[in-house]
Amino acid sequence: MTKTHFFYALTLPDETKEFLKQTSERIKTEFPFKKWLHHEDYHITLAFLGDATEEMRQKSLEFVNIALEDVSRFDLQLNGIGTFGNVETPRILFTGVNPSEQLFNLQKKVYTMCEEVGFTLDKKPFKPHITLARKFSGNAFQLNRMQELADISNRTHRFQGATVTLYQTHLGQAPSYQSIATCSLT
């Protein structure tokens, strides 16, 4: 039986998901990745919880909701295409967002509340991104060519960070992430 995982993320508006879906369509024929994410799965991860009991999930929701009571919505802007992993065979293809103090503060609040509940979280620095695809399966990855095709830097796309969602994973399904609970920013 596959383990179910949970994570908190900044939810993307439908227009942003559609923009990124169109971007993926422009590049996917030329750049083979084993898995292209369903556009409904696009998000910015704030805290990955892993497996979690109902009790811990509920307690985290309580803590996160309290911590975010006075957090206002904020503007973000997409910022180009990038990769994680080996330059020639990247493991993750993503689009970034421009630096945002509000986004970093939001992530810190969610992360801290989850730790207070008792979750052991990844200690890597927060690198806000939206995963588009996983596991490059071609021969010669060319980031410059992909950036040219994606054309995100030249096509400004702004959106508002307005909702934090607790998601549950359903691997092998499309979309793979199910919204369990949401917290709207003020």
C-alpha positions in Angstrom: 0.0 0.0 0.0 1.3 3.4 -1.0 1.9 5.8 1.9 -0.1 9.0 1.9 1.8 12.3 2.4 0.6 15.7 3.4 2.0 19.2 2.8 1.1 22.9 3.1 1.3 25.0 0.0 0.5 28.4 -1.3 -2.4 27.8 -3.7 -2.1 29.3 -7.1 -5.0 31.1 -8.8 -6.6 29.3 -11.8 -5.3 31.9 -14.2 -1.7 31.2 -13.1 -2.3 27.4 -13.4 -3.6 28.0 -16.9 -0.6 30.3 -17.8 1.8 27.6 -16.6 -0.2 24.8 -18.4 0.2 26.7 -21.7 3.9 27.2 -20.9 4.3 23.5 -20.3 2.5 22.7 -23.6 5.0 24.9 -25.5 8.1 23.0 -24.1 7.0 19.4 -23.5 7.3 18.2 -27.1 11.0 19.3 -27.2 11.9 18.3 -23.7 11.0 14.8 -22.6 10.4 14.4 -18.8 9.0 11.2 -17.3 6.2 13.2 -15.5 4.6 16.5 -16.4 2.5 17.7 -13.5 -1.2 18.1 -14.0 -1.9 21.9 -14.0 -4.2 21.5 -11.0 -1.2 20.3 -9.0 0.8 23.5 -9.4 1.6 25.1 -6.1 4.4 26.6 -3.9 5.3 24.2 -1.1 5.6 25.8 2.3 6.1 22.7 4.6 6.2 19.0 3.6 4.8 17.0 6.5 5.1 13.5 5.1 2.9 10.9 6.7 0.7 12.4 9.4 -2.0 11.1 11.8 -5.4 12.8 11.8 -4.7 14.2 15.2 -1.4 15.8 14.1 -3.0 17.2 10.9 -5.9 18.7 12.9 -3.5 20.3 15.4 -1.3 21.7 12.6 -4.4 23.2 11.0 -5.4 24.8 14.3 -1.9 26.3 14.8 -1.5 27.4 11.1 -4.9 29.1 11.1 -4.1 31.0 14.2 -0.6 32.0 12.9 -2.1 33.3 9.6 -5.1 35.3 11.1 -3.4 38.6 10.5 -1.5 37.7 7.3 -2.5 39.8 4.3 -2.7 38.7 0.7 0.4 39.7 -1.3 1.5 40.0 -4.9 3.9 37.6 -6.6 5.4 37.5 -10.1 6.7 34.4 -12.0 10.4 34.5 -12.8 11.8 32.2 -15.5 12.4 28.5 -15.8 15.0 26.6 -13.8 16.1 23.1 -12.8 17.2 21.1 -9.7 19.6 18.3 -10.0 22.3 17.4 -12.6 22.5 20.1 -15.3 22.4 17.4 -18.1 19.7 15.3 -16.6 17.7 17.5 -14.2 15.4 15.9 -11.7 13.0 18.9 -11.4 11.9 21.5 -13.9 10.3 24.5 -12.3 9.3 28.1 -12.7 10.4 30.5 -10.0 8.9 33.6 -8.4 10.5 36.9 -7.8 11.9 37.4 -4.2 9.1 38.3 -1.8 9.5 39.1 1.9 5.8 38.3 2.4 6.2 34.8 0.9 9.3 34.1 3.1 7.4 35.3 6.2 4.4 33.2 5.3 6.6 30.1 4.8 8.3 30.7 8.1 5.0 30.9 10.0 3.6 27.7 8.5 6.9 25.9 8.9 7.3 27.0 12.6 3.7 26.0 13.5 4.2 22.5 12.0 7.4 22.1 14.0 5.6 23.2 17.1 3.0 20.4 16.5 5.8 17.9 16.4 6.5 17.4 12.7 10.2 16.9 11.7 10.6 19.0 8.6 13.3 19.4 5.9 16.0 21.8 7.0 17.0 22.9 3.5 16.6 26.6 2.9 13.2 27.7 1.4 13.5 28.0 -2.4 10.1 29.0 -3.7 9.3 27.4 -7.0 6.4 25.7 -8.9 7.3 22.3 -10.1 6.3 21.7 -13.8 7.9 18.3 -14.5 10.1 15.6 -13.0 12.9 13.3 -14.2 14.4 14.5 -17.6 14.5 11.4 -19.9 16.2 12.9 -23.0 19.8 13.0 -24.1 20.9 16.6 -24.0 19.0 19.0 -21.7 19.4 22.6 -22.9 18.2 25.1 -20.3 18.8 28.1 -22.6 16.6 26.6 -25.3 13.9 25.7 -22.7 13.9 29.3 -21.3 13.6 30.6 -24.8 10.6 28.3 -25.6 8.9 29.0 -22.2 9.4 32.7 -22.6 8.2 33.4 -19.0 10.7 36.2 -18.4 9.3 38.2 -21.4 5.7 37.5 -20.6 5.1 39.1 -17.2 2.6 37.1 -15.1 1.6 38.4 -11.7 -0.7 36.7 -9.2 -1.8 37.1 -5.7 -0.9 34.8 -2.8 -4.3 34.5 -1.1 -4.7 30.9 0.2 -2.7 28.3 2.0 -3.9 24.8 1.5 -3.2 21.5 3.3 -2.9 18.9 0.5 -2.9 15.1 0.5 -1.0 13.2 -2.1 -2.5 10.5 -4.3 0.4 9.2 -6.3 -0.4 7.7 -9.7 -3.5 9.9 -10.1 -3.9 13.0 -12.1 -4.3 15.4 -10.5 -2.2 13.9 -7.6 -3.0 16.4 -4.9 -6.3 16.7 -3.0 -7.1 19.8 -1.0 -7.9 18.8 2.6 -8.3 22.3 4.2 -7.7 25.9 3.2 -6.8 29.1 5.1 -7.6 32.3 3.3 -5.3 35.3 3.9 -6.9 38.6 4.8 
